[in-house]
Amino acid sequence: MRQYQRLFLIAGPTMRHSPAMERAIALADATGAALHIAVFIEDFDLMRLMSNSEQLRESCRQENLQWLTDEAELMRRKGITVTTEVALTRDPLQEILGHVAEMQPDLIIKDVHHESALKRVFITPLDWQLLRECPSAVHLVSEVRCPLPRVIVAAVDPSHPEGQISAINDSIIQAASEMAAQCEAELHMLYAYELTHTHFSDAGAGAVTMPGFANDVRRSLEKCFVALAGRHGVPPERQHFIAGPPTKAMADFATHTRADVFVMGNTHHKGVDKLIGSTTEHVLYQVPCSVLAIKGEADH
């Protein structure tokens, strides 16, 4: 099992204890990983506020720097290795990606930033950009029932084997298992299937209308799911093969089981080069728990 060595928390300039900060501190404390906390303040936003923008920028930077310094000292008293920085930037995404390339963190941790549906039509939120562009695992935290997660769910998809991103299900379960082991949490595995959207190209599912075909597809999917769970040692009582639209099924499951983290892949199929509209994006905004997104390499 791979132990976390480096955690990268992207904190907001609001100077408060957010869910992501609570989660990052708890993970660093439990795993012994070094924690780097960075606040990226968009220079463009500050420029619009006042004519004395240079003074405002420096004042904002200093306030955040002092807040982080004080918080870091409290963490060090608990034995956590922590470093901090505050940066003014015109392009937060590129700044973050540069840090990731240099640091090679095991996890990037950030609060979910909710945007209205109308605004998402015109602007790609930083959360989505990170999921699309960042090569490291991204843990987006929406709320924290417990600072250290208690129930971690590997959300897999055994359908469409011909277009599957190489080994993405194995990567999802491995990442979920690593987090669960380090947090002493329960590991569950879930697949929410919707037969109207399920097809096997070699079976010609879109054209088949014979009686019992849907049951045959369901049994085939369940067999693949159980085999995948068995390969990773997930016990039957923690295997959840459920019917329904994925986002709603996952939301209901999270509510009933008090799941803390869903571990998911960014994309699952060939030809999907955008995250917008994907299951991961919908879960991020509609399921009442946090998401750990694992990047997969597309097959060519």
N, C-alpha and C positions, 0 to 999 in steps of 0.2 A: 504493500500500500504506500502510495506517495504522500508524504507528510507536507503540509503547507510550510513554506519557508518565507514567502514574501506576500504581504497583502497591501493593496493600494486602494485607499479610501478617497473618493472624490466628494468633498464636502461642499455644501453651498455657502454663500457669503452671508448667511442669516445669523451665524454665530449662535447655534443652539444644538442641543442634543437630539439629533434626528434618529429615526429608526435605523438608518444605515450606519450611523456612528455607533449606536448601541451594539449592532451586530458585529461590526468590525472589531470593537474592543473585546467583545466576548470571544470571538474567534481567535484573536491574537493571544488572549489570556489562556485559552484552552489548549492551543496548539504550540505556543512558543514562537510563532512566526513573527518576524519583524513587520511593523506597520508603518507605512508612509501615508501621511494625510496631506492632501493638497486642496487648496481653494483656488479656483480659476475664476477671476472676475472679468466679465466681458467689457473691454475698453470702450466699445461702441456705445453701450448702454450708459456709461458714465459721461461720455462726451455730450450726450443729449441733454443732460440735466441742468448744468450750470455753465456760465461763461468761464468761471475760474476752474476749469476741468482738471488742470494739473494739480492744484491743491486738493481737490476732491478725490482724485485718484490716489494720491499719497495718503490722505487721511483714511480712506476706506481700506487701503492695503495695511496700514499700521494697526488699525483696529482689529482686523482679522488676524494679523500676525501675533498681536498680544494675546488675543483670545486663544489661538492655537498653542502658543507657548505655555499659557497657564494650564490648558487641558492636557498637554503632553506631560507636564510635570506631575500631574495627578496620576497619569497612566504609568509613568516610570516608577512611582512609589509602589505600584502593584506588581512591578517586575516586568512590565511590557517594554520592549525595545521599540521606540517610536521616533520618527523624524517628521518634520512639518515644513510646508512652504506655502506662500501666497504669491500668485502670479497674475499680472494684468495681461490680457490677450485679446486679440481681434478674432481668433479662431480657436475656441476651446477644444474642438474635436482634434485638430492637428496637434495641439499642445499635449493632449492626453495620449494620443497615439505615439508621440515622440517619447513620452515618459514610459509607456508600455514597452516600446522597443528597447529602451535602455535598461529598465528594471527587470523585465521578464517576470512579472508577478504571477503567482498562482491564481489569485482572484482579484478582480476589480470590483469594488463594492460602491454602490451609489444608490441614493434614494430615487424612487420612481417619480418622475416629474409629469404630472397629468396635464394634457393639453385638450382643449375642446375639439370636437370632431371637425368643426369648420376650420379651425386654425391648422389642423393636421393636413387639410387639403393643400395648403399653401406652404407650410413649413415642416420640414422633417425634424422632429424633436431630437435632442441630443441622445436620449435613450435609444431611439431607433437607429441613429447613426452609429452608436457604439456597438449595438448588436450586429449591424451589417459590416462594419469596418474593422472592429477590434479582433485581433487574433487570439487573445486570452479569454478565459472564462469570465463572464460578466454576471455579477450577482446584483440584481436590482431589487431593492427592499421596499416594500409598500407599507408593511406594518410589522410590529414585533410583539407577539404574544409573550415569548420568552427570548431574552437576548441570544441565547444559544438555541438553535432549532431542535425540536423534539421529534418531529415527524417529517421525514424527507421522502419525496415521491419521485421516482424515475418515470417520466412520461415518455413511453416509447411508441413506435409505429412499425409493426411488422408487415404492413401492406406494401404494395408496389415494389417487390424485391428487385425488379429490373431497373428501377430508377433510383434506388436507395443510395444516399450518400454513403461512401465506403465506411463501414463499421460504426456508423453514427449511434446506433442503438447500444452497442458495446461501450462506446465512449460515454454515453449518457449514464448508463448503469454504473460504470466505473467511477465517474465523477460523483454520483449520488452516494455510492458506497464509501468513497473516501471521506466525504463530508460527514456522513452518518457515523463512521467509525471514530473520527476525531471529535465529534460532538456527543458521542454516546447516545445517538438518536436511533429511532426505528427507521428501517429502510423498507419502503413499499415500492411496488411496480404497477403501473397502470397503463391500460390502452383503452381509449374511448373510441369505439368504431361506429361508423354510420354507413350502412350498406348501400345507401343511395349514392354515396361518393366513393365506393370501394370497387375496384375492378382489377382484374389480372389480364394483361394484354394478351397473354398466350391462351386465355380461356374465352376471349371475346365477350367479356361480361356485359358490355354495353348492348349487345344484340340478343343475349340469351333471355328468354322469358319462360323457360320450362319450369313446371312446378318443382319446388324444393331447392331451386338453385341458390336462393338467398341463404338457406340453412347450410348448404354445402360450403358456401363462401365463409359463413360465420365459423363453421367447424374447422375449416382450413386455417383461418386467422387465429383461432383459439389454440390450435395445435402449435402454430409457430410461436405464439406468445408464451405458452407453457414451456416449450423447449428453450426459449430464450431465458426465461426466468430460472429454469433448472440449471442451465449452463453457468449462471451467476450465483447460484445458491440462494435464491429468494424463496422462502418457504411458501407453501400454498395459501396459508391464511393471510399472506401479505401480497398476494397476486390479485389484481382487480381488473377483470375483463368486462367492461360495461358498455351498454348500447346507448347511443344518443349523439347529438351534435357535440363535438369535442369540447368546445369552450363551456357550454352549459353543464355537460357531464362532469368536467373537471371542477367547475365552480361548486356544484352540488357536493362532490366528493370532498373538496377542501373544507366546506362548511361542516359536513357531518363528521369528518375525522379530525378536524382542527389541524390540518396539514400546515406546516410552516414554510416549506420550500418545494416548488416543482422544479425538477431538473429537466431541461428540454434542449433539443437541437434547434439551431437557428432556422435551418431549412432541411427538408428530407428528400426532395426529388430533383432530378435533372431539370434544367431549364428554369429553376426558380432562383433568380439572381437578385430578387428584392425581398425584403422582410415585410414590407407593408402589405397587410391583408393576410398574413400567415397566421397559423394557430398560435405561435409564440407571441406575436404582437397582440392578438385578441386576449390571450390569457393574461398578459402583462397588465392590461387595463381593466379586466372584468373579473378575474378570479381573486378572492380575498386572501391571498398569501403572496409570498415573494417568489421570484424566479431566478434560477441559475441557468444561464444560457451557454451551451457548449457549441463551439464552432466546429463544423465538419468540412472536410475537403471534398469538393464535388468530383464525381467520376466524369471522365471525358471520353 
